[in-house]
Amino acid sequence: MSEIFLLLFILLYLSSFALLGRYKRRGREDYYSTDEDEVMVYRISTWLCTFSLAVSIGAVLLLPISIISNEVLIMYPNSYYVKWLNSSLIQGKVGFISFFFL
């Protein structure tokens, strides 16, 4: 089950990084800075923004995903392919999202 959470978080993190990279201001001072401290601060701030955006997107998508998975489980209760969509998966995801928000 933790593998599913890890894959979901990696997917959210990569999509957040791509989204931030698309809307990031591209100035010459960002790429040609000679001070290593400024470059490190710029990288750390980018990582923190990407992490917080990934957690926020995960929190926003939590309710629709749980509703859809519950409806799929109700429609196909004995299907082998949807047995991994159990309530402990959704509760675990709620726990991880709440942990990252605190």
C-alpha positions as CSV (number, residue, x, y, z in Angstrom):
1,M,0.0,0.0,0.0
2,S,2.9,2.4,0.7
3,E,4.1,1.8,-2.9
4,I,0.8,3.2,-4.2
5,F,1.2,6.3,-2.0
6,L,4.8,6.8,-3.1
7,L,3.9,6.5,-6.8
8,L,1.0,9.0,-6.3
9,F,3.3,11.4,-4.5
10,I,6.0,11.1,-7.2
11,L,3.4,11.7,-9.9
12,L,2.1,14.8,-8.0
13,Y,5.6,16.1,-7.4
14,L,6.6,15.8,-11.0
15,S,3.5,17.4,-12.3
16,S,3.9,20.2,-9.8
17,F,7.5,20.7,-10.8
18,A,6.5,20.9,-14.5
19,L,3.7,23.3,-13.7
20,L,6.0,25.6,-11.7
21,G,8.6,25.3,-14.4
22,R,6.1,26.4,-17.0
23,Y,5.1,29.6,-15.2
24,K,8.5,30.4,-13.6
25,R,10.0,33.8,-14.6
26,R,13.0,33.2,-16.8
27,G,15.4,36.0,-16.2
28,R,19.1,36.2,-16.8
29,E,19.9,36.7,-13.1
30,D,18.5,33.3,-12.2
31,Y,20.8,31.4,-14.6
32,Y,24.0,33.5,-14.5
33,S,24.3,34.1,-10.8
34,T,27.8,33.6,-9.6
35,D,27.0,33.5,-5.9
36,E,26.6,29.9,-4.7
37,D,24.4,30.9,-1.7
38,E,21.9,32.6,-4.0
39,V,21.7,29.6,-6.3
40,M,21.2,27.3,-3.3
41,V,18.4,29.5,-1.9
42,Y,16.8,29.6,-5.3
43,R,16.8,25.8,-5.6
44,I,15.6,25.2,-2.0
45,S,12.7,27.7,-2.5
46,T,11.8,25.9,-5.8
47,W,11.8,22.5,-4.0
48,L,9.6,23.8,-1.2
49,C,7.1,25.4,-3.6
50,T,7.0,22.2,-5.6
51,F,6.4,20.1,-2.4
52,S,3.7,22.4,-1.1
53,L,1.9,22.5,-4.5
54,A,2.0,18.7,-4.7
55,V,0.5,18.4,-1.2
56,S,-2.2,21.0,-2.1
57,I,-3.1,19.2,-5.3
58,G,-3.3,15.9,-3.4
59,A,-5.6,17.5,-0.8
60,V,-7.9,19.0,-3.5
61,L,-8.1,15.7,-5.4
62,L,-8.8,13.7,-2.2
63,L,-12.5,14.1,-2.1
64,P,-13.2,13.4,-5.9
65,I,-10.9,10.4,-5.9
66,S,-12.6,8.9,-2.8
67,I,-16.0,9.4,-4.2
68,I,-15.1,7.8,-7.5
69,S,-13.4,4.9,-5.9
70,N,-16.4,4.3,-3.6
71,E,-18.7,4.3,-6.6
72,V,-16.5,1.9,-8.5
73,L,-16.5,-0.5,-5.5
74,I,-20.2,-0.3,-5.2
75,M,-20.7,-1.0,-8.9
76,Y,-18.2,-3.9,-9.0
77,P,-17.9,-5.4,-5.5
78,N,-16.5,-8.8,-6.5
79,S,-14.1,-7.7,-9.3
80,Y,-10.5,-8.8,-8.9
81,Y,-9.2,-5.6,-10.6
82,V,-10.7,-3.1,-8.1
83,K,-10.1,-4.9,-4.8
84,W,-7.1,-2.6,-4.1
85,L,-9.6,0.4,-3.9
86,N,-10.5,-0.4,-0.3
87,S,-11.3,2.0,2.5
88,S,-7.8,1.6,4.1
89,L,-6.2,3.1,1.0
90,I,-8.4,6.2,1.2
91,Q,-7.9,6.5,5.0
92,G,-4.1,6.1,4.5
93,K,-4.1,8.8,1.9
94,V,-6.1,11.1,4.2
95,G,-3.5,10.4,7.0
96,F,-0.6,11.2,4.7
97,I,-2.2,14.5,3.4
98,S,-3.0,15.6,7.0
99,F,0.5,14.7,8.1
100,F,2.1,16.8,5.3
101,F,-0.2,19.8,6.1
102,L,0.8,19.9,9.7
